[in-house]
Amino acid sequence: MEYNYRNKIIVITGATGGVGRATAHAFAREGARIALLARGQKQLEATKIEVEALGGHALAIPTDVADPAQVEAAAELTENTFGPIDVWVNNAMVSVFAPIKEITPQEFKRVTEVTYLGQVYGTMAALRRMLPRDHGSIVLVGSALAYRGIPLQSAYCGSKHGIEGFYDSLRCELLHDISNVRTCMVQLPAMNTTQFGWVLNRLPNKPRPMGKIYQPEVAANAILYAAAHNRRSIWVGASTYKAIIGNKVCPSYADHVLARNGYQGQQTKEPVSPERENNVWDPVPEDRGMHGGFGDEASSRSVTLWAALHRGFITTAAGVLVLASMLAGNKLTSRLSDSRSHGHKR
């Protein structure tokens, strides 16, 4: 799929790991100018080198998205360096893997500030610049867990639910104002990202993604499309459809299934190290790249995403098939009619 992102100004929060880093790579291949927002200096420097090697231009800005002043300063620096922002991608997140009873109020607050309010602050900074110009695109990175909470990730699920509600309001207001600022929320499945290696974890074993796993490049493809279209939302992966639709149809059944399988399904069989670092309060002081440790299980493509991004083609093809079927049926009816007519003449 072709885009026109050459020399466009892109801001990506959470740009140094997993989906954010894959998205930076994808925009870089298009020749974009990318502001990379994240906390870790070492990861920022590594991502900047990768972006420029792929053909993009990068500006590394150490930013904690939980601080609205830092987000605003990053937006200002981006425009002073590159020019007017065309696309803002809200992606930063942190999480805690533990039962609610084992999470402190301070940890809940921190996850909410980064994962939910970080997207709110990013959107606000983008709107301050895009609305006066009546131009730009804001992408919010959501999750199937915005619709279906699961055990052991209550702080993260609550934040993603919050983003969905915030986005609904934003979309309505932009429609009311007849604004040309585009928006889209991309709902993701389980991803093979580095987050599982640095979330705060109180489980006995190492955490893992639950359900079908996809590589972060799949999400990046959806985000590139989302930034260029005013699509309300894009669901990535068959498991996202299953979670969202299944929860709408029978949430009580989902409660019982997750109560039975959700604890075991989110842990490996490998005990967690007591010295394990996490990135809830501070970035992990090393660069762990883009992918997590589940590459052998992860899919690098999604048929449902391809269908979602090519629904015009699918609609046309379906129309052609229906027309061909109707024509074939008409011919068959005509032949049967002729046959009966000849039979009567005999």
Buried (B, 14 or more C-beta within 10 A) or exposed (E): EEBEBEBBBBBBBBBBBBBBBBBBBBBBBBBBBBBBBBBBBBBBBBBBEBBEEBEBBBBBBBBBBBBBEBBBBBBEBBBEEBEEBBBBBBBBBBBBBBEEEEBEEEBBEBBBBBBBBBBBBBBBBBBEBBBEEEBBBBBBBBBBBBBBBBBBBBBBBBBBBBBBEBBEEBBEEBEEEEBBBBBBBBBBBBBBBBBBBBBBBBBEBBBBBBBBBBBBBBBBBBBBBBBBEBBEBBBBBBBBBBBBEBBEEEEEEBBEEBEEBBBEBBBBEEEBEEEEEBBBEEBBEEBBBBBBBBEEEBBEEBEBBBEBBBEEEEEEEEEEEEEEEEEEEEEEEEEEEEEEEEEEEE
